[in-house]
Amino acid sequence: MKLSIVIVNYNVRYFLEQCLLSVKRATEKLSAEVFVVDNASSDGSVEMVQQKFPFVKLIANTNNIGFSKANNQAIETATGEFVLLLNPD
């Protein structure tokens, strides 16, 4: 795996969807994995990711653990040579 992309989300479903559409197009010819770490959103973000983006490795937290800890959750399991931290908004 060459690239691991980590996106932390909290209640920005619309922006997350737009971000993932862009990431999907941008990584079509790359060896990449995409993580979304959701910090207990109440706007249906988790369900949207599950339904529309099955390639995403989703971590759905039951509490908002904060931006840094959420990034670290995905980085711990990432297999890419490089890690890109990307904000959905």
WOGIKA-V597250 format. One line per field, one symbol per residue. burial: I if it has 24 or more other C-alpha atoms within 12 Angstrom, else O. A space follows every 50 residues. Layout:
burial: ???
This chain:
burial: OOIIIIIIIIOIIOOIIOIIOOIIOOOOOOOIIIIIIIIIIOOOIIOIIO OOIOOIIIIIIOOOOOIOOIIOIIIOOIOOOOIIIIIIO
